[in-house]
Amino acid sequence: MVREVGARVVQGLGAALMVSQVLTGIQVNFEGAARRRALGTYTGVLGVSSVIGQALGGVLVSADILGMGWRPIFLINVPIGIALFITSYTFLPADQSTGREKLDLRGVGLLSLGLFLLVTPLVLGQDEGWPLWTWVCLIASVPAFALFVGVERAIARRGGDPLMNVSLLARRQIALALLSQGATRAGYFALLFVLAIYLQQGLGKSAVYAGLIPIAWVATFALVGPVLGRTGPRIRKLAAPVGGLLMAVAFAGVAAGAQGTGWLIVLLGIGGVGYGAAFSGTLARLTDSVEARYAPDVSGLFNTTLQVGGTMGVAVFGTVYLGLVERSGDPRDAFSTTNAVLALVSLAAAALIALAGKAEASKAVNRAAQS
């Protein structure tokens, strides 16, 4: 277990370095309509890769290549990583860095500590029976994050380069948008996790079946981003709250008992459209609401929100589902109840992003009145 967790930590570090640079590069190198199209393409690529990953993961596990079981789903990332390194080094434009920036090691350490204290008990707590150390870690994560915020603010006041410009969170529209995105991400990851367990352990379906069913969600997610990137500003502003509502409809339909293969495909397709609209709409709002110099900060905040939201979705709602199964012995009832809760979370996400839009509009009115 220690080896696997350590390897995943290294893998996560690599992914974090790569993904944050993608969003920063889009904001720095594109403007206006070109940026919107680039963000739409980015969302589409995420969706297509998710489709491939879902299907290929189920096939690789079921194939049991050379008796390796689940291991090929990690081994396949080695040639992919090598190819990405070569192509990015060859084709990505060089940045305009002066070379004088210093890495905020204190910020890195404190943020890593806070996330470790938060995520570790959430991931391992259910299997370990929630011992005392899990609660100690969760409580200790609060002062760790508070200390991180204090250190980052102090560095910014001195004119340094903080790891994350936390002052952006004082902008109400940004804080609300990030909360909304964290909620939708939690719902999406919770669905993938709970659905896989329900289909395989609850209904006795194969790993291939469990891997193919969610393709309806990720495929429609892939279609939404490129389409929204070519729409007008009015539609883009409505995309995120409408997306949250569509996710709520999908979860509510599953909770109501529409769990046959056909119904699952339809409802997951609706949910994918909703998540794609929420993801693309929120990302567009965030990138449009800040100056280009804040691109790395917004990228870091956005991606940190995605990772924490996804992890908490799996941990919290996975625990809810497994606890309900253990208590009632009925996986179907537990799955329905969990989806009902996810529907409420999606409604909350829609409300949060709508409030973010109002805050942004109010700020624009104030600027106009002062000019």
VMD Tcl script that draws the C-alpha trace (Angstrom):
set ca {
  {0.00 0.00 0.00}
  {2.80 2.45 0.92}
  {4.49 1.91 -2.45}
  {1.27 2.47 -4.37}
  {0.41 5.62 -2.43}
  {3.95 6.96 -2.91}
  {3.81 6.31 -6.63}
  {0.47 8.10 -6.86}
  {1.97 11.09 -5.02}
  {4.72 11.34 -7.64}
  {2.16 10.92 -10.42}
  {0.02 13.65 -8.87}
  {2.97 16.04 -8.71}
  {3.62 15.54 -12.41}
  {-0.03 16.03 -13.31}
  {-0.26 19.19 -11.20}
  {2.79 20.70 -12.89}
  {1.38 19.93 -16.33}
  {-2.29 20.86 -15.96}
  {-1.69 24.23 -14.31}
  {0.62 25.24 -17.15}
  {-2.02 24.37 -19.74}
  {-4.61 26.79 -18.36}
  {-2.01 29.49 -17.76}
  {-0.72 29.09 -21.31}
  {-4.22 29.44 -22.74}
  {-4.88 32.66 -20.85}
  {-1.49 34.22 -21.60}
  {-1.29 33.28 -25.29}
  {-4.93 33.75 -26.38}
  {-7.41 36.60 -26.12}
  {-11.11 37.13 -26.76}
  {-12.82 34.65 -29.07}
  {-9.58 32.72 -29.61}
  {-9.28 32.14 -25.86}
  {-12.87 30.94 -25.64}
  {-12.29 28.49 -28.47}
  {-9.08 27.29 -26.83}
  {-10.88 26.73 -23.52}
  {-13.66 24.90 -25.35}
  {-11.12 22.69 -27.09}
  {-9.44 22.06 -23.73}
  {-12.75 20.89 -22.26}
  {-13.40 18.71 -25.30}
  {-10.00 17.06 -25.02}
  {-10.66 16.34 -21.34}
  {-13.92 14.65 -22.30}
  {-12.48 12.60 -25.15}
  {-9.60 11.41 -22.99}
  {-12.08 10.47 -20.26}
  {-14.08 8.40 -22.75}
  {-10.95 6.56 -23.83}
  {-9.78 6.14 -20.24}
  {-13.10 4.76 -19.00}
  {-13.37 2.19 -21.78}
  {-9.70 1.24 -21.84}
  {-9.52 0.93 -18.06}
  {-12.35 -1.59 -17.95}
  {-10.86 -3.58 -20.83}
  {-7.37 -3.69 -19.31}
  {-8.62 -4.83 -15.90}
  {-10.84 -7.54 -17.40}
  {-8.10 -8.75 -19.77}
  {-5.74 -9.48 -16.85}
  {-2.69 -9.14 -19.13}
  {0.09 -11.54 -18.08}
  {-1.72 -12.02 -14.78}
  {-1.02 -8.42 -13.77}
  {-4.64 -7.62 -12.88}
  {-5.14 -3.86 -12.46}
  {-1.47 -2.90 -12.91}
  {-1.59 -2.22 -16.69}
  {-3.90 0.76 -16.10}
  {-0.91 2.48 -14.49}
  {1.78 0.99 -16.72}
  {0.14 2.43 -19.82}
  {0.88 5.93 -18.51}
  {4.63 5.42 -18.96}
  {4.72 5.64 -22.79}
  {2.04 8.34 -22.68}
  {4.17 10.42 -20.31}
  {7.25 10.02 -22.49}
  {5.31 11.11 -25.58}
  {3.91 14.15 -23.76}
  {7.37 15.19 -22.59}
  {8.78 15.06 -26.11}
  {5.87 16.85 -27.79}
  {5.58 19.59 -25.14}
  {9.31 20.29 -25.23}
  {9.18 20.47 -29.02}
  {6.02 22.48 -29.66}
  {5.11 24.60 -26.62}
  {6.25 28.26 -26.83}
  {8.90 29.47 -24.42}
  {7.63 31.73 -21.63}
  {8.75 35.28 -21.00}
  {10.15 34.63 -17.54}
  {13.08 36.80 -16.46}
  {14.55 33.93 -14.47}
  {14.50 35.97 -11.23}
  {11.39 34.37 -9.72}
  {11.91 32.28 -6.61}
  {9.85 29.25 -5.71}
  {7.80 29.85 -2.58}
  {8.99 26.79 -0.67}
  {7.13 27.76 2.50}
  {3.91 28.02 0.54}
  {4.54 24.68 -1.14}
  {5.22 23.02 2.20}
  {2.23 24.49 4.03}
  {-0.25 23.85 1.22}
  {1.04 20.30 0.83}
  {0.74 19.77 4.59}
  {-2.82 21.12 4.67}
  {-3.93 19.00 1.73}
  {-2.22 15.92 3.19}
  {-3.97 16.39 6.54}
  {-7.32 16.88 4.80}
  {-7.17 14.28 2.05}
  {-5.43 11.35 3.78}
  {-8.10 10.72 6.44}
  {-10.88 11.24 3.90}
  {-9.40 8.61 1.59}
  {-8.35 6.06 4.22}
  {-10.83 6.75 7.01}
  {-13.63 4.45 5.80}
  {-11.39 1.39 5.42}
  {-9.62 2.05 8.73}
  {-12.85 2.51 10.68}
  {-12.26 6.23 11.35}
  {-9.67 5.90 14.14}
  {-8.56 8.86 16.28}
  {-5.72 9.88 13.96}
  {-8.15 10.59 11.11}
  {-10.04 13.15 13.21}
  {-6.82 14.68 14.51}
  {-5.62 15.15 10.92}
  {-8.91 16.72 9.80}
  {-8.87 19.19 12.70}
  {-5.17 19.98 12.17}
  {-5.78 20.78 8.49}
  {-7.68 23.95 9.49}
  {-4.74 25.77 11.16}
  {-2.43 24.46 8.43}
  {-4.54 26.14 5.74}
  {-4.89 29.28 7.88}
  {-1.12 29.47 8.28}
  {-0.69 28.99 4.52}
  {-3.03 31.92 3.81}
  {-1.20 34.11 6.34}
  {2.22 33.31 4.88}
  {1.05 33.92 1.30}
  {-0.43 37.30 2.23}
  {2.77 38.30 4.01}
  {4.89 37.39 0.97}
  {2.58 39.40 -1.32}
  {2.73 42.45 0.99}
  {6.53 42.38 0.82}
  {6.38 42.37 -2.98}
  {7.46 38.73 -3.29}
  {6.10 35.92 -5.45}
  {3.66 33.82 -3.39}
  {2.80 30.32 -4.50}
  {-0.86 31.36 -4.72}
  {-2.34 34.84 -4.74}
  {-4.97 34.17 -2.10}
  {-6.11 37.81 -2.23}
  {-8.09 36.82 -5.33}
  {-10.41 34.88 -3.02}
  {-11.51 38.23 -1.59}
  {-13.23 38.84 -4.91}
  {-16.67 37.46 -4.21}
  {-17.35 36.29 -7.74}
  {-14.14 34.23 -7.81}
  {-14.72 32.62 -4.40}
  {-18.31 31.70 -5.28}
  {-17.32 30.35 -8.70}
  {-14.64 28.15 -7.14}
  {-17.07 26.82 -4.52}
  {-19.55 26.00 -7.27}
  {-16.92 24.22 -9.33}
  {-15.76 22.27 -6.29}
  {-19.33 21.10 -5.68}
  {-19.91 19.97 -9.27}
  {-16.53 18.23 -9.32}
  {-17.41 16.43 -6.08}
  {-20.66 15.24 -7.63}
  {-18.94 14.00 -10.79}
  {-16.20 12.07 -9.00}
  {-18.68 10.70 -6.48}
  {-20.82 9.41 -9.34}
  {-17.90 7.63 -11.03}
  {-16.83 6.00 -7.77}
  {-20.24 5.01 -6.42}
  {-21.56 3.89 -9.82}
  {-18.58 1.56 -10.36}
  {-19.05 -0.05 -6.93}
  {-22.82 -0.33 -7.36}
  {-22.65 -1.91 -10.80}
  {-19.94 -4.44 -9.92}
  {-20.58 -5.29 -6.28}
  {-24.27 -4.44 -6.08}
  {-25.48 -5.77 -9.43}
  {-22.64 -8.17 -10.28}
  {-21.77 -6.48 -13.58}
  {-18.34 -6.89 -15.20}
  {-15.54 -4.32 -15.05}
  {-15.99 -3.72 -18.79}
  {-19.69 -2.92 -18.31}
  {-18.91 -0.63 -15.38}
  {-16.29 1.14 -17.49}
  {-18.53 1.59 -20.53}
  {-21.70 2.90 -18.85}
  {-20.16 6.25 -17.72}
  {-19.07 6.95 -21.31}
  {-22.50 8.52 -21.85}
  {-21.53 11.18 -19.29}
  {-17.98 11.88 -20.44}
  {-18.88 11.79 -24.15}
  {-21.53 14.50 -23.81}
  {-19.17 16.44 -21.55}
  {-16.64 16.41 -24.41}
  {-19.15 17.90 -26.84}
  {-20.26 20.85 -24.72}
  {-16.97 22.73 -24.33}
  {-16.22 23.28 -28.04}
  {-19.84 24.30 -28.67}
  {-19.91 26.85 -25.84}
  {-16.61 28.28 -27.02}
  {-18.39 29.48 -30.16}
  {-21.52 30.94 -28.55}
  {-22.39 34.49 -27.54}
  {-21.76 36.04 -24.10}
  {-25.39 35.69 -22.95}
  {-25.42 31.92 -23.47}
  {-22.00 31.53 -21.86}
  {-23.19 33.36 -18.74}
  {-26.19 31.05 -18.43}
  {-24.17 27.88 -19.12}
  {-22.82 27.28 -15.61}
  {-26.06 27.64 -13.59}
  {-28.06 25.72 -16.20}
  {-25.37 23.03 -16.12}
  {-25.80 22.61 -12.37}
  {-29.56 22.25 -12.84}
  {-29.09 19.59 -15.53}
  {-26.79 17.64 -13.22}
  {-29.48 17.83 -10.54}
  {-32.06 16.48 -13.01}
  {-29.79 13.54 -13.88}
  {-29.07 12.64 -10.26}
  {-32.74 13.02 -9.32}
  {-33.79 10.72 -12.16}
  {-31.42 8.01 -10.97}
  {-32.58 8.53 -7.38}
  {-36.19 8.09 -8.53}
  {-35.38 4.58 -9.74}
  {-34.46 5.00 -13.42}
  {-31.49 2.62 -13.17}
  {-31.89 0.26 -16.12}
  {-29.15 0.38 -18.75}
  {-31.18 2.54 -21.14}
  {-32.26 5.01 -18.49}
  {-28.74 5.22 -17.05}
  {-27.31 6.07 -20.47}
  {-29.90 8.81 -21.04}
  {-29.58 10.34 -17.58}
  {-25.79 10.14 -17.55}
  {-25.81 11.85 -20.94}
  {-27.90 14.68 -19.48}
  {-25.55 14.88 -16.51}
  {-22.55 15.06 -18.82}
  {-24.06 17.98 -20.71}
  {-24.69 19.67 -17.38}
  {-21.19 19.10 -16.06}
  {-19.66 20.24 -19.34}
  {-21.70 23.45 -19.24}
  {-20.85 24.05 -15.57}
  {-17.14 23.34 -16.10}
  {-16.72 25.41 -19.27}
  {-18.98 28.22 -18.09}
  {-17.20 28.58 -14.76}
  {-13.75 28.38 -16.32}
  {-14.65 31.07 -18.86}
  {-15.96 33.34 -16.09}
  {-12.81 32.95 -14.05}
  {-10.42 33.63 -16.92}
  {-12.45 36.62 -18.12}
  {-12.71 38.18 -14.66}
  {-8.99 38.67 -13.97}
  {-6.06 40.37 -15.65}
  {-3.54 38.27 -17.58}
  {-0.92 38.69 -14.85}
  {-3.15 36.70 -12.51}
  {-3.46 33.78 -14.94}
  {-1.11 31.47 -12.99}
  {-2.93 32.27 -9.74}
  {-6.38 31.56 -11.18}
  {-5.07 28.38 -12.78}
  {-3.63 27.22 -9.47}
  {-6.80 28.01 -7.55}
  {-8.99 26.34 -10.17}
  {-6.97 23.14 -10.34}
  {-6.57 22.90 -6.58}
  {-10.34 23.28 -6.28}
  {-10.86 20.49 -8.82}
  {-8.56 18.08 -7.01}
  {-9.88 18.80 -3.52}
  {-13.48 18.71 -4.75}
  {-12.97 15.40 -6.52}
  {-11.24 13.81 -3.55}
  {-13.87 14.99 -1.10}
  {-16.63 13.79 -3.44}
  {-15.21 10.28 -3.49}
  {-14.44 10.24 0.23}
  {-17.65 11.80 1.54}
  {-20.23 10.31 -0.82}
  {-18.38 7.03 -1.10}
  {-18.58 6.80 2.68}
  {-22.28 7.69 2.56}
  {-23.02 4.97 0.00}
  {-20.97 2.26 1.71}
  {-22.45 3.16 5.08}
  {-25.99 2.92 3.71}
  {-25.23 -0.46 2.12}
  {-23.79 -1.76 5.38}
  {-26.78 -0.50 7.35}
  {-29.60 -1.60 5.03}
  {-28.00 -4.38 2.98}
  {-29.76 -2.98 -0.11}
  {-27.31 -1.52 -2.69}
  {-30.13 -0.22 -4.89}
  {-31.71 1.80 -2.08}
  {-28.29 3.10 -1.03}
  {-27.50 4.13 -4.61}
  {-30.82 5.98 -4.91}
  {-30.32 7.83 -1.64}
  {-26.77 8.84 -2.56}
  {-27.96 10.21 -5.89}
  {-30.69 12.19 -4.15}
  {-28.02 13.87 -2.02}
  {-25.92 14.54 -5.14}
  {-28.94 16.22 -6.73}
  {-29.09 18.63 -3.79}
  {-25.36 19.32 -4.09}
  {-25.82 20.15 -7.79}
  {-28.66 22.55 -6.97}
  {-26.38 24.26 -4.46}
  {-23.66 24.53 -7.13}
  {-26.13 26.16 -9.53}
  {-27.15 28.66 -6.85}
  {-23.52 29.51 -6.04}
  {-22.54 30.22 -9.64}
  {-25.71 32.30 -10.09}
  {-24.66 34.37 -7.06}
  {-21.19 34.71 -8.58}
  {-22.79 36.13 -11.72}
  {-24.75 38.66 -9.66}
  {-21.60 39.70 -7.80}
  {-19.77 40.16 -11.10}
  {-22.63 42.22 -12.55}
  {-22.78 44.38 -9.41}
  {-19.05 45.03 -9.63}
  {-19.39 46.03 -13.29}
  {-22.19 48.49 -12.40}
  {-20.04 50.04 -9.66}
  {-17.12 50.46 -12.06}
  {-19.38 52.13 -14.60}
  {-20.78 54.50 -11.96}
  {-17.29 55.54 -10.87}
  {-16.04 56.20 -14.41}
}
mol new
graphics top color blue
foreach p $ca { graphics top sphere $p radius 0.5 }
foreach p [lrange $ca 0 end-1] q [lrange $ca 1 end] { graphics top cylinder $p $q radius 0.2 }
display resetview
